[in-house]
């Protein structure tokens, strides 16, 4: 199975879980963004959302060239398929948030943050990882993709991966369970 297929299945399971629970998909709105996922406004800060296929996939080529650092192919597969709000999920009963892109402006922000992360890893002389999510149990516990091996693991900000969750991003996505947050 590919990263794209695993992500498609996760998005489908996510929507079904919310629909079955009778809970609307809502996210914080960024009014300056032209996010294709935004629907009806719920209040001053929140909007309903629905996932949308990217018409042209987010590309990391320019960033990779600028950093002189090729990125693992699964990163583009993860961030170049859908626009969606961040996904509340569980992995082995641990609450996580899988980062997603609201729209192209959010993709620019993601790339700037990834550049800072890669530069920090270089400065610390640590293996390059790319963040894809957060653990809810600690503000500085990241879910990262090892840029060389493709393994998905946990690391604290400024530290190396200390626990491997899955050998591949596909395997990781397949094991995620939607977590309905009202």
Secondary structure, DSSP 8 states (H G I E B T S, - for coil): --HHHHHHHHHHHHHHHHHHHT---EEE--TTS--TTEEEE-SSSEEEE--EE-SS----HHHHHHHT----HHHHHHHTSEE---EEEEETTEEEEE---SSHHHHHHHHHHHHHHHHHHHHTT---EEEEEEETT-TTEEEEEETTT--EEEEETTS---EEEESSHHHHHHH-EE----
